[in-house]
């Protein structure tokens, strides 16, 4: 078994776990330790908190992580991520309906709906999948590599991504499933509607890390520059002219991986407001076409991404299990609309 954190390979909407700052040093700035420089410019913080952030790699000068003794000079662009203090919260069981695809004594497969946050965090302490799980199954194993409680979780989905998730019901299952995700023996396949005519199947390889310009989104960097190694394989399922339905197979599971990788190759997800897919990106300038697309955004007011299939090895029996889920109604409807449009345009 690996001694690395079992949850290292998770993906989620994580931007709210940090507060973000970007400060440009004035032209007249004399060399000054970065912790002292920031102490006067970030309210309600302490030098110790800043020093801990620097040691953890959360303080950057001109795009590179620096230690607390770095001397800020004129023109330096300083960016800071300060982890929010862990909120001590008693997780409450909430009677929230769940779409359960499979369950046995060791695990449960849930088909997550759009709009549901997976676990409590800053701004979302109730109404999450974890709150619902506690109501339906009682206390699930936590694991010991997180300060915040995340019962049963071995992976996650973004708030507005739908589809299949596996949760562990026992400590043995949690450990085994976490190791499967870390060792990349889990087969996860997503369907995504992306902008543009994707010409051929392919693979995107590129480190994913927080954008140096907008810390709420992820960017793709050359290998070794910044971020974490990430690989997404994609293949074309259906072309509709100005958009394409693709299947994405993950080797890694970084934050917003599919969304960032597909944007990187010029095919952002349809409706994705964080990665530029929520505007007309391809097609004619006719008002009728633009209205057709805008109506589509009303039907699907989120990124067009669904975790459609999941294959795991059962943590006790050793049997290989394969699960499939139907596309949610909003994605089905948008595909039907594009199908009709493509047929009328041909």
Secondary structure as GFF3:
##gff-version 3
##sequence-region A 1 346
A	DSSP	three_ten_helix	15	17	.	.	.	ID=ss1
A	DSSP	beta_strand	18	24	.	.	.	ID=ss2
A	DSSP	beta_strand	32	33	.	.	.	ID=ss3
A	DSSP	alpha_helix	34	39	.	.	.	ID=ss4
A	DSSP	alpha_helix	47	55	.	.	.	ID=ss5
A	DSSP	beta_strand	59	61	.	.	.	ID=ss6
A	DSSP	beta_strand	64	65	.	.	.	ID=ss7
A	DSSP	beta_strand	71	72	.	.	.	ID=ss8
A	DSSP	beta_strand	77	83	.	.	.	ID=ss9
A	DSSP	beta_strand	100	103	.	.	.	ID=ss10
A	DSSP	beta_strand	107	112	.	.	.	ID=ss11
A	DSSP	alpha_helix	129	137	.	.	.	ID=ss12
A	DSSP	beta_strand	162	168	.	.	.	ID=ss13
A	DSSP	alpha_helix	171	183	.	.	.	ID=ss14
A	DSSP	beta_strand	187	195	.	.	.	ID=ss15
A	DSSP	beta_strand	202	205	.	.	.	ID=ss16
A	DSSP	beta_strand	207	210	.	.	.	ID=ss17
A	DSSP	beta_strand	218	221	.	.	.	ID=ss18
A	DSSP	beta_strand	231	239	.	.	.	ID=ss19
A	DSSP	beta_strand	243	250	.	.	.	ID=ss20
A	DSSP	alpha_helix	257	264	.	.	.	ID=ss21
A	DSSP	alpha_helix	287	299	.	.	.	ID=ss22
A	DSSP	beta_strand	305	313	.	.	.	ID=ss23
A	DSSP	beta_strand	320	324	.	.	.	ID=ss24
A	DSSP	alpha_helix	329	345	.	.	.	ID=ss25
###
